[in-house]
Amino acid sequence: MTDSNVPPSIGALSRELARKYPAREELRLEFGGCVIQVQSNSAPLLGALRDYFGDLILQSAPSDTATSASSAPAADVVIQAFEAPPPDFGHLFRDWPREAGKAGQKEQFFDLEDGRVVFKVRTRMQFLIGRDQLVAVGPCLANSNQIINFVNSQCISQRLHEGWSLCHAAGVALPGPGGARGIGIAARAGAGKSTLALHLLSSGLSFVSNDRLLIKDGARGAELAGIPKMPRVNPGTLLNNPDLQGILPVERQRELEQLPREQIWNLEEKYDVLVDQVYGKGRTVYRAALAGLVILNWSWSDSSVPTRFEAVDLAGRRDLLELVMKSPGVFHRDRGGRSAAETTRPEPAAYLEAVRHARVWEATGRPQFELGVSFCRRLLEV
């Protein structure tokens, strides 16, 4: 695609892709005050995004028309997604380090003067992240979940530029006449934060976010903000929540019911829970006052220890703070457009500042989602 003797730029690579695969379709979505425009040469891909983002879609129109340009809100982020064969940019990729405990290589990258190219090892999708360009190229439709994650990652970057801190947490909220109040549910992977959040939705609360939550302390006190990353859960979560059992195909449900309980919870098999389809319209809140943070530090290996919820001071519990903090990852770029280094770590002081006006609780003992639901609801109903 480029002269091998001349180092290409993200800008040059992006312009060449736009010339080769004209993006004649677009959609816009908005959540929590962030407007994102996605341009593509694939109408089916945008259709898949509409199905996922639902009521967040603002408009959908051919990008080469000027019909509503004057009335449409200005986009905070513009992303181009080109359905195309996986390109070869002629560079050697480096491995992006995975979190402790995660096996297999997921992402690789190389950096250029004006940005970064990210390569998804399994799907061969590539993402160009420049100062002014955000591009996905490859088999986008077959991997629409990665386009969704890319959209969300850029909203997260916008929030980080505004001083928010990113948490490895789910969020739920209780709407009220004075505004919504929400709680964050943090935990290590597989500890049940998504499962507890979904039980809370079944109890009548509203969805804020899954797996990625942002918190900040501001003039109005502590706040939380979510992204439209729908819960992606294993069969154990679906089988143990009557509201979710319909997501599993009937034949697969019968097969799973024959397996031991522990084996079901450990299956590497994921299903999306589309909140508005399962719980109905109007069950999403992307900004709320932060009433508290619950950290699930309970044990799945010892069922004899009773479940307890105790208030903690994160300043003296670095082990719990580690469960809350989340690096923005390979897609992040700072306010100046510079990509994050592999060694970038979250700053603990920012998290302590974010929760200084909110209480933090630790859940220990055996996992009991019924107790978790009643405890979290009491926090919000005070």
C-alpha positions in Angstrom: 0.0 0.0 0.0 2.9 2.4 0.7 6.5 2.8 -0.5 8.5 0.6 1.8 11.4 3.1 1.9 9.2 5.9 3.3 7.7 5.4 6.8 4.0 5.8 6.4 1.8 7.9 8.7 -1.5 7.1 10.2 -2.9 10.0 8.2 -1.6 8.6 4.9 -2.8 5.1 5.6 -6.2 6.4 6.6 -6.6 8.5 3.4 -5.6 5.5 1.2 -8.2 3.3 2.9 -10.9 6.0 2.5 -10.0 6.3 -1.2 -10.1 2.5 -1.7 -13.3 1.9 0.4 -15.5 5.0 0.2 -17.6 5.3 3.4 -21.0 6.3 2.0 -23.1 5.4 5.1 -23.1 6.8 8.6 -24.9 6.8 11.9 -24.6 8.9 15.1 -25.2 7.9 18.6 -25.2 9.8 21.9 -24.9 8.7 25.5 -24.0 10.7 28.6 -23.4 13.8 26.5 -20.8 12.1 24.1 -21.8 12.1 20.4 -20.0 9.6 18.2 -20.3 9.4 14.4 -19.5 6.1 12.6 -18.9 6.2 8.9 -18.7 2.9 6.9 -18.8 1.4 3.4 -20.9 -1.4 4.9 -24.7 -0.8 5.4 -25.0 -4.3 7.1 -22.4 -3.3 9.7 -24.2 -0.1 10.6 -27.4 -2.2 10.8 -25.7 -4.4 13.4 -24.6 -1.3 15.3 -28.1 0.0 15.3 -29.4 -3.3 16.7 -26.9 -3.1 19.5 -27.0 0.6 20.5 -30.8 0.8 20.0 -32.3 4.1 21.3 -28.9 5.7 21.5 -28.9 6.2 17.7 -29.5 9.8 16.7 -29.5 9.6 13.0 -28.7 7.3 10.1 -28.2 8.8 6.6 -25.8 8.6 3.6 -22.6 10.4 4.6 -22.4 12.1 1.2 -25.6 14.0 1.6 -26.0 17.3 3.4 -29.7 16.9 4.3 -29.3 17.2 8.1 -25.8 18.4 8.5 -26.9 21.7 10.0 -29.3 20.2 12.5 -27.2 17.2 13.6 -25.2 17.7 16.8 -21.5 18.0 16.3 -19.6 14.7 16.8 -17.1 14.5 19.7 -15.6 11.4 18.0 -15.6 10.3 14.3 -14.8 6.7 13.5 -14.4 5.1 10.1 -15.0 1.3 9.7 -14.0 -0.2 6.4 -15.3 -3.6 5.5 -12.2 -5.0 3.6 -9.8 -7.9 3.5 -7.2 -7.6 6.3 -4.5 -5.2 5.1 -0.7 -5.7 5.3 0.9 -2.4 6.2 4.4 -4.0 6.0 5.4 -3.5 9.7 6.3 -6.0 12.4 3.9 -5.9 15.3 4.8 -6.1 19.0 2.8 -8.0 21.6 0.6 -5.8 23.8 0.9 -7.3 27.4 -2.2 -8.9 28.8 -3.4 -8.6 32.4 -2.1 -11.0 35.0 -3.9 -14.4 34.7 -5.0 -13.9 31.1 -3.7 -16.5 28.7 -2.9 -16.2 25.0 -2.0 -13.2 22.9 -5.0 -11.0 22.1 -3.5 -7.8 20.6 -0.3 -6.6 18.9 0.7 -3.1 17.7 3.2 -0.9 16.1 3.6 2.9 16.6 4.2 5.5 14.0 5.1 9.2 14.5 1.5 10.3 14.4 -0.2 7.3 16.0 -0.7 3.6 16.4 -1.9 0.5 14.4 -3.5 -2.2 16.6 -3.8 -5.8 15.3 -6.3 -8.2 16.7 -4.6 -11.6 16.6 -7.7 -13.8 16.4 -9.8 -11.9 13.9 -7.0 -10.0 12.0 -8.9 -6.8 12.4 -6.7 -3.7 12.5 -7.3 -0.3 14.1 -5.6 3.0 13.2 -5.4 5.5 16.0 -4.0 8.9 15.0 -4.2 12.4 16.1 -7.2 13.1 13.9 -8.0 9.6 12.6 -9.9 6.6 14.2 -10.2 3.8 11.7 -11.2 0.1 11.8 -10.4 -2.1 8.8 -10.9 -5.7 8.0 -13.8 -8.2 8.4 -15.8 -5.7 10.4 -19.3 -7.2 10.0 -18.1 -10.6 11.2 -16.5 -8.9 14.2 -19.0 -6.1 15.0 -18.4 -6.7 18.7 -14.9 -5.3 18.1 -16.3 -2.2 16.4 -18.6 -1.7 19.4 -15.6 -2.0 21.8 -13.7 0.5 19.6 -16.6 3.0 19.8 -16.8 2.5 23.6 -13.0 2.8 24.0 -13.0 6.3 22.3 -15.8 7.5 24.6 -13.7 6.3 27.6 -10.8 8.3 26.2 -13.0 11.4 26.1 -14.0 10.9 29.7 -10.4 10.4 30.8 -9.5 13.7 29.2 -12.2 15.3 31.4 -10.6 13.9 34.6 -12.7 10.7 35.1 -11.0 7.5 36.4 -11.7 4.1 34.7 -12.8 1.2 36.9 -13.1 -2.5 36.3 -16.7 -2.4 37.5 -20.4 -2.7 36.6 -22.9 0.0 37.5 -26.6 0.2 38.3 -28.8 3.1 39.4 -32.0 4.0 41.0 -33.7 6.9 39.2 -35.6 9.4 41.3 -37.1 12.9 41.3 -33.9 14.5 42.4 -31.8 12.6 39.9 -30.4 9.1 39.7 -28.2 7.5 42.4 -25.9 4.7 41.4 -23.4 2.2 42.8 -20.4 0.6 41.2 -19.7 -3.1 41.6 -16.0 -3.9 41.2 -14.3 -7.3 41.3 -11.7 -9.4 39.6 -12.7 -11.2 36.4 -15.2 -13.9 37.0 -16.2 -12.9 40.6 -19.8 -12.1 39.7 -20.1 -8.3 39.2 -22.1 -8.7 36.0 -24.3 -11.4 37.5 -25.0 -9.2 40.6 -25.7 -6.2 38.4 -28.2 -8.2 36.3 -30.0 -9.5 39.5 -30.3 -5.8 40.5 -31.8 -5.0 37.1 -34.3 -7.8 37.7 -35.2 -6.2 41.0 -36.1 -3.0 39.2 -32.9 -0.9 39.0 -31.5 0.7 35.8 -28.4 -0.2 33.9 -25.4 2.1 33.9 -22.5 0.0 32.5 -20.9 -3.4 32.4 -17.2 -4.1 33.1 -16.1 -0.5 32.4 -17.3 2.3 34.7 -16.0 5.8 35.2 -16.0 7.7 38.5 -15.2 11.3 39.4 -15.5 13.7 42.3 -16.8 17.1 41.1 -18.7 20.2 42.2 -21.9 18.1 42.7 -20.1 15.4 44.6 -19.1 11.9 43.5 -20.5 10.7 40.1 -20.4 7.7 38.0 -20.7 7.4 34.2 -21.3 4.4 32.0 -20.8 3.3 28.4 -23.1 1.2 26.3 -21.2 -2.0 26.8 -23.9 -4.6 27.4 -23.4 -7.4 29.9 -21.7 -10.4 28.3 -22.1 -13.3 30.6 -21.7 -17.1 30.8 -24.4 -19.7 30.9 -24.4 -19.9 34.7 -25.6 -16.3 34.9 -28.4 -17.0 32.4 -29.6 -20.2 34.0 -29.8 -18.7 37.4 -31.9 -15.6 36.5 -35.4 -16.2 35.2 -35.4 -13.0 33.2 -32.4 -14.2 31.2 -33.1 -17.9 30.5 -34.8 -17.0 27.2 -31.4 -15.9 25.8 -30.2 -19.5 25.7 -31.4 -21.7 22.9 -33.8 -24.3 24.3 -31.6 -27.2 23.2 -28.5 -25.7 24.7 -30.3 -25.0 27.9 -31.3 -28.7 28.2 -27.6 -29.7 27.6 -26.3 -27.4 30.2 -28.8 -28.5 32.8 -27.1 -31.9 32.7 -23.7 -30.5 33.7 -22.4 -30.0 37.3 -23.0 -26.5 38.6 -19.3 -25.6 38.9 -18.6 -26.7 35.4 -21.4 -24.5 34.0 -20.0 -21.4 35.8 -16.5 -22.1 34.4 -17.6 -22.5 30.7 -15.8 -20.2 28.3 -19.1 -19.4 26.5 -20.5 -15.9 26.4 -23.9 -14.4 25.5 -24.9 -10.7 25.2 -27.7 -9.4 27.4 -29.3 -6.5 25.4 -30.9 -4.6 28.3 -33.7 -2.8 26.4 -34.8 -6.1 24.8 -34.8 -8.1 28.1 -36.0 -5.4 30.6 -37.8 -3.0 28.3 -37.2 0.6 27.1 -36.0 3.3 29.4 -34.0 1.1 31.8 -30.6 2.8 31.1 -28.9 5.7 32.9 -25.5 6.7 31.8 -24.8 9.4 34.5 -25.7 9.3 38.2 -24.6 10.4 41.6 -22.2 7.8 43.1 -23.8 6.5 46.3 -21.1 4.0 46.9 -18.7 1.3 45.5 -19.1 -2.3 46.4 -16.0 -4.6 45.9 -16.8 -8.3 45.5 -13.9 -10.0 47.3 -15.8 -13.1 48.2 -14.7 -16.7 47.8 -16.1 -19.3 45.5 -14.0 -22.1 47.0 -15.4 -22.1 50.6 -19.1 -22.2 51.0 -18.9 -22.4 54.8 -17.9 -18.7 55.3 -20.9 -16.4 55.8 -21.3 -13.4 53.5 -20.4 -10.1 54.9 -20.4 -6.5 53.7 -18.1 -4.1 55.6 -17.1 -0.5 55.1 -13.4 -0.1 54.1 -11.0 2.8 53.5 -9.4 2.2 50.1 -6.3 4.3 51.1 -5.3 1.5 53.5 -6.4 -1.4 51.2 -4.2 -1.4 48.2 -5.3 -5.0 47.4 -8.9 -3.8 46.9 -7.8 -0.7 45.0 -6.1 -3.0 42.5 -9.4 -4.7 41.9 -11.0 -1.3 41.1 -8.4 0.3 38.9 -8.4 -0.4 35.1 -5.8 0.7 32.5 -7.5 2.2 29.4 -5.6 -0.2 27.1 -4.1 -0.2 23.7 -6.7 2.0 22.1 -6.3 4.9 24.4 -4.8 8.2 23.3 -4.2 11.2 25.5 -5.6 14.7 25.1 -2.7 15.5 22.7 -3.3 12.4 20.6 -0.5 10.4 21.9 -1.0 6.6 22.4 -0.6 5.0 25.8 2.6 3.0 26.5 2.4 -0.7 27.4 3.7 0.1 30.8 1.1 2.8 31.6 -0.6 2.2 34.9 -3.6 4.0 36.5 -2.7 6.6 39.2 -4.1 5.4 42.6 -4.4 8.9 43.9 -7.0 9.7 41.2 -9.2 6.9 42.4 -8.9 7.9 46.1 -9.9 11.4 45.1 -12.9 10.1 43.1 -14.4 8.2 46.1 -13.5 10.7 48.9 -17.2 11.7 49.2 -18.5 8.2 48.6 -18.5 5.1 50.8 -16.7 1.8 49.8 -17.8 -1.7 51.0 -16.0 -5.0 50.7 -18.1 -8.2 50.2 -16.4 -11.3 51.7 -17.4 -14.9 52.4 -19.4 -17.0 50.0 -21.1 -15.5 47.0 -24.8 -14.9 47.8 -26.5 -12.8 45.1 -29.7 -12.4 47.0 -27.9 -10.8 49.9 -26.0 -8.6 47.4 -29.2 -7.4 45.9 -30.7 -6.5 49.2 -27.5 -4.8 50.4 -27.1 -2.7 47.3 -30.8 -1.7 47.2 -30.5 -0.5 50.8 -27.6 1.7 49.8 -29.6 3.4 47.1 -32.9 3.7 49.0 -31.5 5.6 51.9 
